[in-house]
Amino acid sequence: MTDGMRRTALVRQLAGTVWRVLPWRVLGAAGGLSAAIAAGTRLPGQAPGTVTGLLVLRAAALVGGLGLAFLFDDPARHTTEAVPVPRLVRAGLRLALIAPLVAAWWAAVLLLVPGAARPPAGALTLEAAAIVATAVALAAASVRLRTEPGPGAGAALTLLVLAVAALLTPHPWSLLVPPGDPGWAVAHRWWAALLAAAAAVCAACLPQPVHRLRRGARTRTPGPDVTSACGA
């Protein structure tokens, strides 16, 4: 068996384990709450306008981001540091497994808001992608810079603080402008820049630092069980 075939087999073996240890309770709660927020616009007697739809979708995106801030939580983190599978592969598996579900969740949230109250879907999807990417980047940075096994709480709190700061930012510089506002296009260029910056931070933070790799190599015991290598 070639090295490439071995790596492929190992990734397939790990995928099932990673799937089982994802923080499903938090992710499910965030997804369910955000969907319920969006579904509230379809209650009998409701006739929401575009402003209501905009607020609902932004709130749903924030709730989803708060849930994804816990994506890299791993109670067994300290025992998986020395396994022969790089952190980049382990974290990448988490991202690859959750990405289709996140896309389906956001599509469902958009469709739950009535068409008459739905702002431009492309622009709101960009905002949601930037919020989600920022949440994941904050969690990845916490994993990179700190040693606690559960970075999600700190990442979620930081995301919430950033959301409040965005809400309090004066209008000329605000990212939270309504459709038709003269600053709509400019604000979404900033949303795109935020998305790109968050993706860059995430990519920089996911690989394990070299000094930790060397320390792990010194402390590694023979014959580790690769199926336990599911942490972030």
Order of alpha helices (4+ residues) and beta strands (2+ residues): alpha-alpha-alpha-alpha-alpha-alpha-alpha-alpha-alpha
